[in-house]
Amino acid sequence: MELLRKLSEAPGIPGREEAVRTLCREALHGYAEHVEVDRLGNVVARAPGQAPKVAVAAHMDEIGFLVSHVDAEKGFLRLEPVGGFDPRTLIAARVDVHARDGALPGLIGSKPVHILTEEEKKKPIKIAELFVDLGLPGDNVKERVCVGDPVTMRQSFLEVGDLVSGKALDDRLGLYVGLEAMRRLGEHQADVYFVGTVQEEVGLRGARTSAFAIAPDIAVALDSTLACDVPGVQAHEQITALGKGVAIKVKDSASISHPGLVRFLVDLAEKRDIPYQMEILPRGGTDAGAMQLAREGAAVVTLSVPTRYVHSVVEAAHRKDIQAAIDLLVAFLETCPEANLQL
């Protein structure tokens, strides 16, 4: 889990994935014949084969912020979100402001509850009302921080019982699964490309350009998905549950998985005794949505790692589900020429 820890704790908002990109390139060294970075910043690694051409994608970016304003007098910072945060998860959190001379720790502040009016207490929190306190004089902050500097949540990776928890497990979990699969891949006939994509959280952008260049026959997105198996959520609303295996996606807002690939993965999981569960996600999407539409189109499917508390700094996943995702992906890449893609 050391690689997953490094991936989780690395900063990488959309468009500023360089630290995560470095970790991916290091992890792929010696396990892929070609490792390149394209113009948009995607990491593209190839394990050559004959056919079919398979692209496996996991996004490197995490939701975060850009500095939108620097208060020159008092030093407080205002934030522009890059990706979808629930503002309720941000109160009293810690951040890193990635300035030119290094990361500065900061605190997300808000108006104290003690002085809120009754009317203000009833209103939902808005990101525009929050600010970052660096604990430094205004002139010092003005010298060191610029509008446009990235801001990421500050949170250490933690093992909690059978779970792992941290920031950015969406989608450093997918990256970890893909990297481990590339490192464990045995004999295979498929021509395999692994892509660490950029800017997924703001529109599946890296997946769109990389899939256009690769032109895959089959594309597999690796991502986290909602595990709402918590108090107060009815069974039919839970999407997935922790500890019950990798999720094979049927549908989300961005893509409908190829039925032949879904059937093949289910049969393969049962044959190999790999725990799995089926997933339909009513809102949200993955890189599969962009790869499905590349050039003439690709047969796509998503393998998901069930995750609680998505888009917060305490995202949590079960070790068994992570292992199941790795095992099923490796098995798929080694046998996917046998999949029936006829509709």
N, C-alpha and C positions, 0 to 999 in steps of 0.2 A: 504493500500500500504506500510505499515511500514515493513512488512516481505520482500516484493520485494526490498525495499530500502536496507535493510541489506544484502540480497543476492547479489544485484548488486555491492555493495561497498566492499564486502568481497573478499580477494585475493584467487586465486585457479587455478594456471596453471596446465596442465596435470601432474599427479603424485604427486602434492602437493595441494590436495583439502581439507586439514584438517579443515580449517576455515569454508568452506561451508558445509562440512560434519557435523560439530557441530551444525550449524543452522538448518540443515535438521532434525537431531535427536531431537533437542529441539521442533521443530514445530510438529513433529509426536507424541510427548509424549502424551499419553492418547487417541490417535486416531487410534492406531494400536495395535494388540495383541502382535506382535513380531517386534522388531526393532533390527537388527543386522548389523555388518560391516564385510564383507567377507575379504578374504586374500588380494585381490587386492585393497580394499578400498571402494568398492561400499557400499552404505547404502541400506539395504533391509528391507522393512516393509511389514507386512502381515495383511490384514483384512480377516480372514478366511471365507470360504464358501464351497459349494459343487463342483459345476462345472458350466461352464468351468474354467480352470485355466488361469488367465489373468495377464500378466506382463505389467506394465506401466513404461516406462523409460524416464528419462530426465537427461541430463549430467550436472555434477557439474563443470567441468573444463572450463576455458576460455583461449583464446589465450594469450600468453605472451612470456617471455624470460627467459633464464638462463645466468648468468654471465659467459662469456667464457674467459675473460682476465682482469687482474687488472694491470694497469700501476703503478708500485711501485714508480715511480719518480713523476708523476703529478697527479695520483689518478683517471684518467679517466678509465671507464669500457667499454669493448666491449661485444656485445650481441649475443647469439645464439637463434634464434626464435624457439618457441615451438607452432606450429600452424601457420595458414596463415594470415599474415599481409599484407596490402597494404602499402608499405613504405611511400607513399604520405601523409598518415594520421598521421605519427609519428613525422614530423618535428615540433620542438618547443613544444613538449608535455612534460608532467610531469609523473614521474614514482615513484614507491616505490620499493626499493631494500630490500628484506627481509633477512637481515643478522641475524647472531646467536643472537645478543643482541637487536634485534628489527628492525622495518622498518626504512629505511633511505630515505627521499625524495630526488629525483634527477631530473635532466633536461636532455632531449634528445637534444644533440647538433649536429651541422653539420658545414661544412665549410661555412662561410658567403657568401651570394650572391654577395656582393660587390667585392670580390676578385676571383670569378669564371671566368674562361676563357669562351669565346663564345662557344667553343666546349663542355666544362663541363656543360654549361647551357642546352644544347640539350640532354644530357644523362639522362636516368631515374635514380631516386634515388635508391640506394641499401642499404639494412640494414647493410651490412658490412662496409659501410662508416660512419654510425652513431655511436655515443658514448654517455655515460651517465656521467654527471658532478654532483658530490655530493657536490661540494663546500668545500671540505676538503683537507688537505695536503695529499700527496701520502702515507706517512708512516702511517697516521691514517687510511686511506682507506684500506691499505694492512693488517692492524691489524684486521679490522672489517669485511671485505668482502672477500669471498672465491669464487673461480671458482665453479659454480654449484648453487650459491644462486639464488632463484627465483626473477624475476622482473615482476611487474604488472603495468598496466597503473593506474595513479592517477586521479580519476574523481569522483565527487559527483553525486548522483542521483538527478534528477530534474524533476518537473512537468512543462510541457510547454503546455499551453492551454489544449486541450483534450488529450495530449500525455504525456507519461512518457519517460524519456531519461536518459541514463547512460552507463557505461561500462558493458560488460559481460551480456547484456540482452540475448545474445546467450551464454548460454541457461538458465540463471537464470529465464527468463520468463517461460520456460517449467517447471522448478523446482517449481516455484510459483504456476502454474496451477495445477500441480500434488499434491502438498502439500495441497492446498486449497480444491481440490477434495476429498482427503482422509479425511480431516476434516469435509466435508459436506456430505459424503457418508451416505445414509440411508440404508433401508433394501435392501439386495442384495443376490442373490443366487450364484454368481460367487465367486471363490476363488481368491482374488485380492492381487497381489504383486506390491508394488511401489518401484522402484529402482532409487536411485540417482547414476548415473554411473560416472566412472572415465575415463579419457584419451580418450574421444570421438574425440577430435580435432586432435589426432594423430593416428587414426585408429580404432575407435569404440571398443576399447579393453575391457572396463568394461562391455559393453552390451554383448559382446561375452561370457565372463565367467559367468556372472550372469544368462543369458538365458540358458546356458548349465546346470547350477545347478537347475533352476526353472523348465525347460522343459515346457513352457507354450503352451496352445492350441492357444491362441490369444495374440498378443503383440502389444501394442500401444506406439509409440514413441511420445514424446512431444518436440517440438523444435520451434525455430524461422524460418522464411523464408523470402525471399526477397520481399519487397514492393518497387517496382521501379516506383511508381506513382509520379514522380518528373519531372520538366522541362527537355526537351531534350530526353525523353524516349517515344517511340511510344507505343500505347495501347497494341499491341500484344507482347511487350517485358516486360511488367510491372510485370508479374508473379502474384502478388496480389496487393491490394490497402488497405490503412489504413481506418478503420471505416466501412468496409463492412463485417466484421465477421470473425470467425475462418476459417482457411483454411483446407480443407480436401484434403490430398495429394493423387494424382493418381500415380505419378511416380517421382523419382529423379534418380541420378546416382547410388545410392546404393540399391534401392529396388523398386519393383512394388507392390503397395498395393493390398490386396486381394479384388477382385471386390464385393464379398458379403458383406464385411465390409464397403466398400465405399458406396454401395447402402443403407445399414442399417443406416449408419450415416447421409446420405442425407435425408432419410425418417424421421429419428428421429428429425433432426434439423427442418424440415418443420412442423412436428407434434407439436413440442414444441415452434415454433416461435423463434428459435435461429438463428440469422444471420450467414450465412456461404458463403464461396466461394470455388471454386475448384482450385487446385494447381497442376501444372506440373513444376518441377524445372529442367532446363536443365543441370545444374552442381551443385554438392554438394549432400550430403546425411545425413542421420540421423541414430540413433541407430537401427532403424528398419532393416537396411541392415544386421546387425550382428544377431539380434534376429530371423530374417526370416530363418537363416541357422542353428539354434541351434538344435542339435540332429536330430530328424526326420523332423524338420522344423515346423514353426508356421505360422498361418495366421496373417499378419501384416498390419498395417496402421499407418500413421502419422497424428497427429493433430498439425497444425502449427499456431503460432501467427505472422501475418504479421509485418515486422520490416523494417524500413528505415535505411540506413547507416550501414548495417551489417558489422561486424569486424572493427568497429571504436569505439571511446570512446563516441560518441553521438548517439548510437543506439536508435531508437525511436519507440514506439508502442502506439496504441490507446487503451484507457481504455475499450471501448466497445468490442474490439476484444479479449482482455484478459478475460473479463467477459464471452463472448460467448464461449471461449475455456473451461473455468471452467464448465459452464452450460452443454455443450455438453458432456464433459468427465464424469461428474457425472451421467447424464442421460444414457450414454452408459454403465457404470459399473453396473447400477441398472437394465438394461434390456438386456444386451448382450447375455444371454442364448437364446433369441429369434432370434438371427442373424442366417441366413442360410449360412453355410460355404461350401456348396456343389459347386463344380466347374463344 
